[in-house]
Amino acid sequence: MERLERLRPYWKNRREREIVGGLTVSGGEPSLQAEGLRELLMAAKKAGIHTAVDTAACVPWADYEAIMPAVDLFLVDYKLDDAAEHRTRIGVDNRLIRDNLRRFAACPVPVIARIPVIPTVNDHSLRPMAAFLREIGFSSAVQLLRYHRLGEHKYRALGMEPPLKHLVPPSEEQLCVWRTVFEEAGLTVLPE
């Protein structure tokens, strides 16, 4: 909290002196440390700091219920629709993630579903993902995150080849097509 308070001046909109930032906790998976996370978020809320939790939605719902009173915004990753493919690519199936997305759809806290758009990896899954979010009544926003190659230099610095070096980021036109799919499903799509 001491460190957060020192950073508070950076969160202000210089013209209006309005607070436009806050604390976003991400990871790994921050909800795996629900007790410590709740303590930090409660202290931030008490100090009037906006709080957000960036999660892969892969922990039991009780962990989210424990922190919910102290969260102003959830950022929820949603990578693939098919459970078997999710298991192959990510290492776990997505049943718990989809169950949690159902619960987030009814959550009193604002939620943004963050969906990476990765050509040949998950672009075939985007239409079913939009349909699923519509089916569960997800009325919060969706953010499509264009695949980029910014981390490739880190792999090379570690003497490794980037695993997706052959992929080309989607063009603005391709991303526009996918935005339309989600909008036609009745979902609000935020800019990147």
HUFEN-V200635 format. One record per residue. N is the residue number from 1. OMEGA is omega as a letter, one per 30 degrees, with the letter a starting at -180 (999 if undefined). Layout:
{{N OMEGA} {N OMEGA}}
This chain:
{{1 l} {2 l} {3 l} {4 a} {5 l} {6 a} {7 a} {8 l} {9 a} {10 a} {11 a} {12 l} {13 a} {14 a} {15 a} {16 a} {17 a} {18 l} {19 a} {20 a} {21 a} {22 a} {23 l} {24 l} {25 l} {26 a} {27 h} {28 l} {29 a} {30 a} {31 l} {32 l} {33 a} {34 a} {35 l} {36 l} {37 l} {38 l} {39 l} {40 a} {41 l} {42 l} {43 l} {44 l} {45 l} {46 l} {47 l} {48 a} {49 l} {50 a} {51 l} {52 l} {53 l} {54 a} {55 l} {56 l} {57 a} {58 l} {59 a} {60 a} {61 l} {62 l} {63 l} {64 l} {65 a} {66 a} {67 a} {68 a} {69 a} {70 a} {71 l} {72 a} {73 l} {74 l} {75 a} {76 l} {77 l} {78 a} {79 a} {80 a} {81 a} {82 a} {83 a} {84 l} {85 l} {86 l} {87 a} {88 a} {89 a} {90 l} {91 l} {92 l} {93 a} {94 a} {95 l} {96 l} {97 l} {98 l} {99 l} {100 l} {101 l} {102 l} {103 l} {104 l} {105 l} {106 a} {107 l} {108 l} {109 l} {110 a} {111 l} {112 l} {113 a} {114 a} {115 l} {116 l} {117 a} {118 a} {119 l} {120 l} {121 a} {122 a} {123 l} {124 a} {125 a} {126 l} {127 l} {128 l} {129 l} {130 l} {131 l} {132 a} {133 l} {134 a} {135 a} {136 l} {137 l} {138 a} {139 l} {140 a} {141 l} {142 l} {143 l} {144 a} {145 a} {146 l} {147 l} {148 a} {149 a} {150 a} {151 a} {152 a} {153 l} {154 l} {155 a} {156 l} {157 l} {158 l} {159 a} {160 l} {161 l} {162 a} {163 a} {164 a} {165 a} {166 a} {167 l} {168 l} {169 l} {170 l} {171 l} {172 l} {173 l} {174 l} {175 l} {176 l} {177 a} {178 l} {179 a} {180 l} {181 a} {182 l} {183 l} {184 l} {185 l} {186 a} {187 l} {188 a} {189 l} {190 l} {191 a} {192 999}}
